[in-house]
């Protein structure tokens, strides 16, 4: 019984990581660029969110369900991550707390 609860906590942690990784990375890059005044190259600004998306998809595929459920969950994480990325990128930086610090 204890191992089931522990496994469920790991599942929730993986899902939270998958949902939050891309928006948090984009906010961190905005903070790095505009608050710390350290310029980022176009490659860094492109590659780092893609790496975060790849890790999010891997984390979403971690759950022990059928392949169809894994693929649906991975597609949902990709859709959410793309939407969250564009919301964070389009809205002004001062709406996000780290960019205003």
Z-matrix of the N, CA and C atoms (Angstrom, degrees):
N
C 1 1.447
C 2 1.536 1 110.87
N 3 1.332 2 115.68 1 -39.32
C 4 1.455 3 119.70 2 -179.46
C 5 1.526 4 111.30 3 -65.34
N 6 1.340 5 117.31 4 -37.75
C 7 1.461 6 119.78 5 -179.26
C 8 1.529 7 111.54 6 -68.34
N 9 1.331 8 117.61 7 -30.83
C 10 1.466 9 120.42 8 177.19
C 11 1.517 10 110.44 9 -66.29
N 12 1.334 11 117.41 10 -43.41
C 13 1.468 12 120.92 11 178.32
C 14 1.516 13 111.37 12 -66.22
N 15 1.326 14 117.70 13 -38.94
C 16 1.459 15 121.29 14 178.21
C 17 1.528 16 110.05 15 -65.32
N 18 1.329 17 115.97 16 -42.47
C 19 1.463 18 120.06 17 179.12
C 20 1.528 19 110.54 18 -64.42
N 21 1.320 20 117.26 19 -36.81
C 22 1.462 21 121.12 20 178.36
C 23 1.525 22 110.61 21 -65.61
N 24 1.336 23 117.70 22 -38.22
C 25 1.466 24 120.45 23 177.68
C 26 1.524 25 111.00 24 -65.42
N 27 1.329 26 117.04 25 -39.16
C 28 1.458 27 119.84 26 176.29
C 29 1.523 28 110.98 27 -64.94
N 30 1.335 29 117.10 28 -37.66
C 31 1.460 30 120.59 29 176.72
C 32 1.518 31 111.12 30 -62.54
N 33 1.313 32 117.56 31 -43.69
C 34 1.467 33 121.10 32 179.14
C 35 1.522 34 111.27 33 -65.93
N 36 1.322 35 117.06 34 -38.58
C 37 1.464 36 120.28 35 177.53
C 38 1.530 37 110.84 36 -64.99
N 39 1.323 38 117.18 37 -41.45
C 40 1.464 39 120.20 38 178.45
C 41 1.520 40 110.60 39 -65.32
N 42 1.325 41 117.51 40 -39.91
C 43 1.460 42 120.24 41 178.39
C 44 1.529 43 111.06 42 -66.50
N 45 1.329 44 117.60 43 -42.11
C 46 1.464 45 120.31 44 177.39
C 47 1.521 46 111.01 45 -62.33
N 48 1.324 47 116.69 46 -41.73
C 49 1.463 48 119.74 47 177.01
C 50 1.521 49 110.93 48 -61.17
N 51 1.323 50 116.48 49 -43.39
C 52 1.457 51 120.66 50 -178.40
C 53 1.519 52 111.57 51 -64.11
N 54 1.308 53 117.20 52 -39.11
C 55 1.461 54 121.08 53 -177.04
C 56 1.528 55 111.51 54 -75.11
N 57 1.316 56 117.66 55 -35.14
C 58 1.464 57 120.70 56 -172.33
C 59 1.524 58 115.01 57 -98.25
N 60 1.304 59 119.33 58 -11.31
C 61 1.464 60 119.43 59 -169.96
C 62 1.525 61 113.26 60 -65.07
N 63 1.313 62 119.48 61 -47.93
C 64 1.465 63 120.69 62 -175.75
C 65 1.528 64 112.15 63 -69.14
N 66 1.353 65 119.87 64 -46.98
C 67 1.471 66 117.81 65 178.21
C 68 1.531 67 113.07 66 -62.77
N 69 1.315 68 116.94 67 -37.94
C 70 1.466 69 119.79 68 -179.77
C 71 1.525 70 110.48 69 -67.50
N 72 1.311 71 117.62 70 -39.05
C 73 1.465 72 120.67 71 177.59
C 74 1.520 73 110.59 72 -64.15
N 75 1.332 74 117.58 73 -43.17
C 76 1.468 75 120.13 74 -179.98
C 77 1.530 76 110.84 75 -65.06
N 78 1.325 77 117.62 76 -41.37
C 79 1.469 78 120.68 77 177.60
C 80 1.527 79 109.98 78 -64.03
N 81 1.323 80 116.94 79 -39.84
C 82 1.469 81 120.01 80 178.06
C 83 1.525 82 111.27 81 -64.17
N 84 1.330 83 117.10 82 -39.41
C 85 1.465 84 119.71 83 177.39
C 86 1.530 85 111.22 84 -66.70
N 87 1.331 86 117.17 85 -38.38
C 88 1.469 87 120.00 86 176.06
C 89 1.528 88 110.79 87 -63.41
N 90 1.328 89 116.62 88 -42.42
C 91 1.461 90 120.77 89 177.95
C 92 1.527 91 110.24 90 -62.70
N 93 1.316 92 116.13 91 -45.46
C 94 1.462 93 121.62 92 179.94
C 95 1.530 94 110.13 93 -58.29
N 96 1.319 95 116.66 94 -43.67
C 97 1.456 96 120.91 95 -173.35
C 98 1.528 97 112.67 96 -78.82
N 99 1.319 98 117.79 97 -45.53
C 100 1.461 99 119.87 98 -170.40
C 101 1.519 100 114.41 99 -98.18
N 102 1.313 101 118.19 100 -29.46
C 103 1.458 102 119.18 101 -179.38
C 104 1.523 103 111.48 102 -92.46
N 105 1.308 104 116.92 103 -40.27
C 106 1.467 105 120.23 104 179.36
C 107 1.517 106 112.27 105 -87.14
N 108 1.333 107 116.13 106 -11.12
C 109 1.468 108 123.21 107 178.91
C 110 1.523 109 112.32 108 57.87
N 111 1.324 110 115.35 109 39.26
C 112 1.453 111 121.01 110 173.75
C 113 1.520 112 107.13 111 -108.03
N 114 1.305 113 117.54 112 113.45
C 115 1.466 114 119.66 113 -175.76
C 116 1.532 115 111.87 114 -66.44
N 117 1.318 116 114.22 115 144.38
C 118 1.458 117 121.06 116 175.96
C 119 1.521 118 108.94 117 -110.06
N 120 1.299 119 116.00 118 141.46
C 121 1.455 120 118.92 119 175.23
C 122 1.525 121 109.13 120 -76.10
N 123 1.297 122 115.84 121 162.65
C 124 1.463 123 120.59 122 179.59
C 125 1.527 124 110.64 123 -62.66
N 126 1.333 125 116.69 124 -34.59
C 127 1.455 126 120.00 125 -179.57
C 128 1.527 127 111.22 126 -65.73
N 129 1.314 128 117.50 127 -42.63
C 130 1.465 129 120.66 128 179.40
C 131 1.519 130 109.98 129 -65.39
N 132 1.322 131 116.42 130 -42.71
C 133 1.462 132 120.56 131 -179.28
C 134 1.525 133 111.80 132 -66.83
N 135 1.314 134 117.80 133 -20.03
C 136 1.464 135 121.69 134 178.64
C 137 1.526 136 112.01 135 -96.14
N 138 1.320 137 117.29 136 -44.93
C 139 1.460 138 121.77 137 -172.68
C 140 1.530 139 111.82 138 -71.89
N 141 1.305 140 118.52 139 -41.69
C 142 1.468 141 121.12 140 -175.48
C 143 1.530 142 112.09 141 -62.42
N 144 1.335 143 120.76 142 -46.28
C 145 1.477 144 118.25 143 175.50
C 146 1.534 145 113.38 144 -63.65
N 147 1.330 146 118.04 145 -33.71
C 148 1.460 147 119.56 146 176.38
C 149 1.530 148 111.43 147 -66.46
N 150 1.318 149 116.96 148 -38.26
C 151 1.465 150 119.75 149 175.51
C 152 1.521 151 110.95 150 -64.55
N 153 1.321 152 116.62 151 -40.42
C 154 1.461 153 120.05 152 176.99
C 155 1.526 154 110.66 153 -63.96
N 156 1.319 155 117.45 154 -38.96
C 157 1.461 156 121.26 155 177.58
C 158 1.529 157 110.49 156 -64.80
N 159 1.319 158 117.21 157 -41.50
C 160 1.467 159 120.40 158 178.68
C 161 1.530 160 110.88 159 -63.16
N 162 1.329 161 116.83 160 -42.23
C 163 1.466 162 119.91 161 176.83
C 164 1.521 163 111.60 162 -65.87
N 165 1.327 164 116.99 163 -36.34
C 166 1.462 165 120.32 164 178.08
C 167 1.522 166 111.02 165 -65.43
N 168 1.318 167 117.09 166 -40.71
C 169 1.468 168 120.41 167 178.64
C 170 1.525 169 110.36 168 -67.01
N 171 1.322 170 117.30 169 -40.07
C 172 1.465 171 119.74 170 176.37
C 173 1.525 172 111.39 171 -63.73
N 174 1.317 173 116.71 172 -40.17
C 175 1.462 174 119.87 173 178.48
C 176 1.527 175 110.80 174 -66.63
N 177 1.312 176 117.59 175 -36.92
C 178 1.464 177 120.50 176 178.44
C 179 1.530 178 110.75 177 -69.40
N 180 1.303 179 117.69 178 -30.97
C 181 1.454 180 121.24 179 178.09
C 182 1.510 181 113.87 180 -79.86
N 183 1.307 182 117.71 181 -1.55
C 184 1.456 183 123.35 182 -178.13
C 185 1.529 184 112.44 183 -71.06
N 186 1.308 185 118.01 184 -29.30
C 187 1.462 186 122.10 185 -171.95
C 188 1.528 187 111.65 186 -62.95
N 189 1.327 188 116.90 187 139.32
C 190 1.477 189 120.59 188 -175.88
C 191 1.526 190 112.99 189 -85.82
N 192 1.287 191 117.30 190 70.31
C 193 1.473 192 122.44 191 176.58
C 194 1.519 193 108.49 192 -122.42
N 195 1.304 194 116.41 193 -168.29
C 196 1.466 195 120.60 194 178.45
C 197 1.526 196 109.56 195 -71.03
N 198 1.321 197 116.23 196 163.87
C 199 1.462 198 121.10 197 -179.96
C 200 1.518 199 111.75 198 -63.85
N 201 1.306 200 116.75 199 -34.33
C 202 1.465 201 119.81 200 179.47
C 203 1.526 202 110.38 201 -65.87
N 204 1.322 203 116.89 202 -42.75
C 205 1.471 204 120.29 203 177.89
C 206 1.530 205 110.56 204 -65.89
N 207 1.319 206 117.12 205 -38.87
C 208 1.464 207 120.15 206 177.51
C 209 1.521 208 110.90 207 -61.97
N 210 1.334 209 116.16 208 -45.37
C 211 1.459 210 119.57 209 179.93
C 212 1.523 211 111.68 210 -64.85
N 213 1.317 212 117.70 211 -40.18
C 214 1.468 213 120.61 212 176.60
C 215 1.524 214 111.48 213 -63.85
N 216 1.321 215 116.22 214 -41.97
C 217 1.464 216 120.36 215 178.73
C 218 1.522 217 110.93 216 -65.62
N 219 1.325 218 116.40 217 -40.41
C 220 1.466 219 120.13 218 178.79
C 221 1.531 220 110.74 219 -65.97
N 222 1.326 221 117.03 220 -40.67
C 223 1.465 222 120.38 221 177.46
C 224 1.524 223 111.04 222 -64.67
N 225 1.318 224 116.77 223 -38.65
C 226 1.465 225 120.21 224 177.88
C 227 1.524 226 110.95 225 -65.51
N 228 1.323 227 117.60 226 -39.46
C 229 1.469 228 120.80 227 178.18
C 230 1.526 229 110.26 228 -66.13
N 231 1.328 230 118.00 229 -40.30
C 232 1.465 231 120.68 230 177.92
C 233 1.523 232 110.32 231 -63.82
N 234 1.331 233 117.32 232 -44.59
C 235 1.469 234 120.42 233 179.45
C 236 1.520 235 110.77 234 -63.07
N 237 1.334 236 117.26 235 -45.55
C 238 1.461 237 120.95 236 179.04
C 239 1.523 238 110.48 237 -63.04
N 240 1.314 239 117.68 238 -44.00
C 241 1.462 240 120.79 239 -177.50
C 242 1.523 241 111.21 240 -64.04
N 243 1.318 242 117.31 241 -40.53
C 244 1.472 243 119.97 242 178.17
C 245 1.525 244 110.70 243 -65.28
N 246 1.314 245 116.90 244 -44.05
C 247 1.460 246 120.42 245 178.05
C 248 1.533 247 111.07 246 -62.36
N 249 1.323 248 116.78 247 -46.80
C 250 1.465 249 120.42 248 -179.52
C 251 1.526 250 111.36 249 -64.79
N 252 1.321 251 117.53 250 -37.69
C 253 1.464 252 121.00 251 178.03
C 254 1.525 253 110.47 252 -61.03
N 255 1.319 254 116.99 253 -47.13
C 256 1.465 255 119.48 254 -178.51
C 257 1.521 256 112.04 255 -68.89
N 258 1.313 257 118.03 256 -34.52
C 259 1.471 258 120.05 257 176.44
C 260 1.517 259 109.86 258 -64.64
N 261 1.331 260 116.98 259 -45.22
C 262 1.460 261 120.43 260 -179.95
C 263 1.523 262 110.64 261 -67.20
N 264 1.322 263 118.13 262 -38.81
C 265 1.460 264 121.32 263 -176.90
C 266 1.526 265 112.27 264 -72.97
N 267 1.328 266 117.96 265 -33.84
C 268 1.460 267 121.00 266 -175.40
C 269 1.522 268 112.27 267 -83.96
N 270 1.320 269 117.39 268 -40.50
C 271 1.466 270 120.10 269 -178.00
C 272 1.517 271 109.79 270 -68.77
N 273 1.317 272 117.00 271 147.67
C 274 1.464 273 119.70 272 178.50
C 275 1.528 274 112.04 273 -60.11
N 276 1.305 275 115.10 274 147.43
C 277 1.462 276 120.69 275 -176.25
C 278 1.505 277 114.84 276 -60.05
N 279 1.335 278 118.74 277 -27.57
C 280 1.452 279 119.78 278 -177.24
C 281 1.526 280 112.90 279 -73.62
N 282 1.315 281 118.29 280 -10.61
C 283 1.455 282 119.37 281 174.35
C 284 1.525 283 111.45 282 -76.42
N 285 1.319 284 116.80 283 -19.77
C 286 1.450 285 120.89 284 178.82
C 287 1.520 286 108.33 285 -98.33
N 288 1.301 287 117.01 286 128.78
C 289 1.471 288 122.48 287 -173.19
C 290 1.526 289 113.50 288 -54.47
N 291 1.339 290 121.41 289 -47.41
C 292 1.469 291 118.96 290 -178.30
C 293 1.518 292 113.78 291 -62.47
N 294 1.314 293 117.89 292 -29.97
C 295 1.468 294 119.91 293 -179.49
C 296 1.519 295 111.71 294 -73.11
N 297 1.329 296 117.80 295 -19.70
C 298 1.462 297 121.54 296 -178.12
C 299 1.521 298 113.39 297 -95.03
N 300 1.314 299 117.44 298 -9.43
C 301 1.467 300 119.69 299 -176.91
C 302 1.518 301 111.71 300 -65.01
